[in-house]
Amino acid sequence: MERLDAFMARANAAYYAAHDPFRDFTTSPEISQVFGEILGLWAAVVWEHIGRPDPILLVEAGPGRGTLMADALRAIGQVAPAFGSALRVHLIETSARLRAAQAERLPGAIWHEGLETLPLEPFVLLANEFLDALPIRQFVKRGDGWTERFVHRGQFVEVPVECFHGLADREGGAGGVAELNEPALAIARAVGTRLTNQPGAALFLDYGPEHSAAGDSLQALRDGRPANPLDAPGAGDLTAHVDFEAFANAARDAGAVTHGPIPQGIFLARLGLFQRTDRLARMRPAGQAAGLIEAARRLAEPDRMGRLFKAIAFGGPGRPPPPGFERYLPLRIG
């Protein structure tokens, strides 16, 4: 018997070691090249905001095949060559299989297992669909108390526990599930601490609700289809919704200033998703042009990825809001 977060961590480590995840799902950088391009230019503007430090780390957490970073670097080279000269690419990736794929596109990159080995220098961090794969714990309301979910022989087993501070206030009656992503909160605190000690910013795009709420969001994809998360560990990708409110509060408690979360569709539109897509479409044959426009709509429309996916940014005290967040105030409840 093992706690759910240990089960999830073990299953995902085995999955990413042995499988090509992009046979099961498609992430935003794989949908449209414009996604990575405008995030690269977002990083270039942030670099200007923090005083154009040289060198500066351009970091990506969970870089997949390296598509986002490759598209970002191409746009930076064309539009912001001074930033391109100053940046050093660092990637946070634990999968040897994915590191090999990334090396083909990003031969000058430096790899890390986690944030802790990054040099203590100015940085811009990008992370797309990184937090959702981090292991969660689940607690279930039973009468006046709580149980925690463990996994044994493909089934949940509930063990009585004291509930963590904050989870007990989640809405939901008997049988309600509260989730806790401790690795995500640790990352928020680590990034927040770094931002109090050197210039920088961090941008996370992922899916989940704006406010903390009760509910079981654990899910699995196997062979491109939804599957039971407890069956055949290592054969599918396990994910859960990001608790953006808790994530933001953890970064703020460590000293960072937070911006958002805001819907991904709004964020990408403000960065010029549709304008850049239209320019590309005018230079392509009709069939390719239609595909580019459809990809942009998939990323931004509310009934597709535009609302469920959110963007949240962290910055240092006294810095202006980064691009895309100018009209949004930080979220804090409680």
N, C-alpha and C positions, 0 to 999 in steps of 0.2 A: 504494500500500500504506500502511495506517495502523494504528497500534497499537489494540488492542481498545478501550481506554478512550476514545480519541479517536473511534473509530467509534460507540461507544455514546452518547457525549455528543452527537455530531452527529445521530444518528438520533432520540434522544429530544427534542432541541430542535426538530427538524422536526415530530415527531409532535405535541407539545404546542402548537406554533404553529398547526397546521392541523386538529386533530381534537378532538372532544369525547371525552376519555378514558373518561367514564362510560358510553359506548356499548359499551366493551370489557370493563370490569370495575366492580365495586362495592366501595367501601371501607366500613369500619365505620361512619362517621358517616351514610352513606347507607342502611345497613341498619336502624339504630335511632336515634331521637332521644335515647335514654337514654345512648348512648355519649358524645355531646358534653356532655350535662347533667352526668354524673358527673365528667367530666374538668374541667369548669368549677368544680365544687365542690371537686375535688382541688386545683386552683390556689388556691381561696379558703382552704383549710386551710393550704397552704404559706405563703401570705401572712401568716397569723397566726403561723406558726412563725418567720418571719424578721423579726418585729417590726412588721408592718403599715405598711411604708413607703408614703408618698404624695408623689409619684406612683410607680406601678410599671408596668413594661411587661408586658403579656400578649401574648406572641409566639407565632405559629404558623408553622412551616416547612412548606411544601407544603400550603396550605390548600384545595386543590381548588376546589369551588364556594363555599366559605365556610360549609358546613353545620355542621361541628364548632364553629366559633367562634360562629356564630349561636345554636346550641343551648346552648353554654356560657354565653353572655352572658344568655340568657333565664333560665337556672337561677340564675345569679349575682344577677341583678336581683331574683328572687323570694326567695332564701334568704340572700344575703350582700350587701346593698345598699351597705354601707360599702366593700367591696372593689370593687364596681362603680363607685363614685364615684372611687376612687383609680386604677383601671387605665387604661392607654392601649393601644389595640390596634395592634400592628405585625405585618405579614405579610411573610414571605419567599417571594417568587414571581417567577419570571423570565418566565412566559408572559403576554403581553399579553391573549390570549384569556381565560385564567383570571382575570386581574386584573379584567377587565370583569365577569365573573360574580360575583366576590367583592364588587365595589363595590356591586352591587345589594342584597346582604344586609348589608354592613358599610360603610356610607357614611362613617363617621368614621375608617376605618383608614388607616394609613400603610404604604406598601409599600417593600420593600428587595430588592435583588438578592442579598444575602447577609448574614451575621452582622456583617460588619465595619462596616456603616453604622448599626447599632443604637446609640442613645444609651447612654453608659456610666452606666446607672442600674440599680437593682434590677429584676429580671426573673423571670418564669416563662415557660419555653419549652415548648410542646407540639408534637410532631411525630408524625403518624400516617402510616405507609407513605410516608415521605420518603426514608429511607436506601436502600431497595431499588432506587430508580431512579437512584442515583448511579453513575457509570461505574466499572467494575472492570477490573483487569488480570488476565490468566491466565498461569500458568507450568506447563509440562508437564515431568515427570521423564523424562529420556531417558538411559539408562545411568548414568554417574557425574555427569552434568551436568543442566542445565535449559535449556529453550527458552521463549521468550515468544511468545504468539499475536498475530499481526497479521492483518488482513483485507485480502484482495485479490480483487476480482471475485467476491464472494460466497462465498469459501472462506477457511478458516484457513491461514495460512502461519506456520511456526515458525522463529524466529530464535534462535540460541544466545545465552544471557545468563548472567551470574552471578545466582544466586538471592538474594533479599533475606533478611536475618536473620529468623529465625522461620519462614519458609515452608519451609525445608529440613527442618524437624522434623515436618512434617505427615505423618500416616500415608498410606500408599499407595506401591505399587511403581512399576515402569516404566509410563509412560503416565498416572500419576496427575496430577491437576490441582490446583494451589493458586491461590486467588484473593486479590487484594489490592485493597481499596477505599480508595484514598488520599484522596479527598474526604471520606469518612465519618470517617477518622482525623483529618483536619484539623479537621473540625467538633467532634469530641470534644475535641481539644486546645484549640480556641478557647473552647468553652463551659467547660472546666475552668479555663482561665486567668481567664475572667471571674468565675467563682465564687470565686476566691481574692481578688478585688479588690472585689466588691460582693455584697450578699445576693442570693440567688436559687435557682432550681432548674430542672431540665430533665427532661422526660419524653418518652421515645421508645417508640413501639409499632410493631413491624414483625415480619417473619417471617425465620426462620433458626435454626440450631442454637445451643445454649447455649455449646458449646465449639468452638474452631477445629478444622476438619477438612478433609481433602482432598475434592475433588469439584467437578464442573462444575455450577453452579447457574444459569447464564445461560439465560433463557427469554424468550419473546415472546408477546404476545397481539395478534391481528389480527382484527377483526370478531368479537370475543368468543370466539375459538378459539385454541388453541396453534398457533404457527407457527415456522418456522425463523428464529432471530434474525438471520441474516445476509442474508436475502432482503428486498428492497424496503425499505431503510432509510428510516425516517420514516413508514412505513405502519402500524407496530405499536408497542406499548409494550414496551420492553426493561427487564427487572429481573433482580436476582440476590439470593440470600440474604444477610442481614446476618451478619457475623462478630461476634457480641456480645462474645466474649471479648476480641478485639483492640480493639473499640470501647471497652469498659470500661477496659482497661489504658491506652489512650491518654488518656482523661479523667483517670484517677488519676495518671498521670505528670505531668499539668499541674497537679495540686493538688486536684482534686475528690474528693469521697467518692462512691462509687457504690453503688447498691442494685439487686439483681437481677443478671442478668435472671431473671424468673419467668414462667411461662405466663400468657398474656393472660386465660385463663378464670379462673384463681385471682385475678388482680389485679382484674378487673372484678367478680367475685363479692364480693370484700372491700369494694369501693366501693359495693355495694348495687345492682348491676345487676338482680337478680331482684326485690328488694323494690320498687324504683321501677317496674319493668315491671308487676308485679302491681297496683300502685296505678293505673297508667294503664289497664290492661286492665279493671279493674272499672268504669271510667267510659266504656267504649267498647262499641259493639254487638259481638255475639258474633264476627262475622267479623273485625273489626278487632282484637279482643282476641286471637284466635288468632294473627293475624299478628304482633302485638307479642311474644307469648311465643315464637313460632318464631324471630323475629329475635334475641332474647336467647340462645336455645339455639345458634343459628348462631355467635354471637360467642364463646361460652364453652365449648361442649362439646369434649372432647379430640379427638374424631375429626373435628372441623370446624376452626374457627379457634382454638379454645381452647388447643391445645398447640403447634402450629407457630408461632403468633404469640407474641411475648414482649413484656414491659414491662421497661424499665430506666430508672432515674432517677439523676440527678447532683445533688449538693448541695454546700454549702460545709462546711468543717471545723467540727466542734462542733455541727452542727445535728441535730435528731432525725430518725429515718427518716420519710420522707413517707408519707401514707396508702397502705395496701396492701402496704407493704414491711416492716412492723414485725418480722416473725419471720424475715426472710431476711438472711443475712450477705453482704457483698460477695464477688464471685467474683474470684479471682486465681490464675492458674496460671503458674508460671515466673517 
